[in-house]
Amino acid sequence: MSMSTTAQPSTESKEHRLKRYLRDRAEDGELYFKGKFIADDVDMSPKEIGALMAKLSGSVTDLEIEKWSYTSATTWRVAPA
């Protein structure tokens, strides 16, 4: 089994977990956050969250995801689409 084959389910699991978290939190309106502050909630590192957020911003249709600002870490804005 190759590395990419074994790593893929883990990545999909993390992506699914982050999407669910974002949908739940943005249900009532806008959500602003830095990856380092939600890392424990989603059991991921801030770096993993940043990489997934960039990916999700171009692929998720039911949420608006954008980089909002950068002060010591990226702040993300998430809102229902």
N, C-alpha and C positions, 0 to 999 in steps of 0.2 A: 504494500500500500504506500502511495506517495504522500509526502507532507501535505500537499494541497488537498488531497482527498480527505485526509484525517482532520485538517483544520477547518474545512468548509462547514460542517454541521455546527461547530462551536461559533463561528462567525454568524451564521444564520440565527442561531439561538440568541446571541447578544443583540443582533439587529432587531429581532422580534421583541425582545425584552425592552429595549429602548423605545421602540415605537409604541408599545403598550403603555409604558410609563408616560411618554409625552402626550398621548391621547387622553389618558386619565387626568393628567395635570392641567391640560389646556381645555378641558371640557367646558369650563365656565368662562373662558376668555383667554386673554394673552398670558403667556408665561415667559419670564426672562430668567435665565440662569447661566451659571458658569459650570463647566463640566466637573471641576474639582468639588463643587458643592453638592452634586447629585451622584458622585462616583459610588459612595457607599449604598445609596438607594437602589442602584441598578447593578451593583457588584461588578464594576468595570473601572479601569483606570481613566483619568481625565484624557489621556492621549487616545485611548480607544473610543471614548465618547466623541472627541473632536473629529476623528476619522469617520465615524459612523454618521455624525451630524452632517458633514459635508456630503456624504453619499446620499443620505435621506433627503437633503434639501432639493435634490434633483429628481427624486423618484417617488416621494410620497405625495399623493394627490389630495388627501383629506386634511392635510395640515399645511400651513404656511410656515416655512422654516427659513430663517435668514440670520446671517451674522449681524449682530447689532452694534457691538463696539469691541474695542480691545484695550483693556487696562489690566495689565498683569496676567490676563488670560482672556480668551474670547468669551464674550457674552452672546448668547443665542436668544433669539425671539421666536417663540412658537405660538401659533394661534390656529383655531379651526379655520379651514378653508371655506 
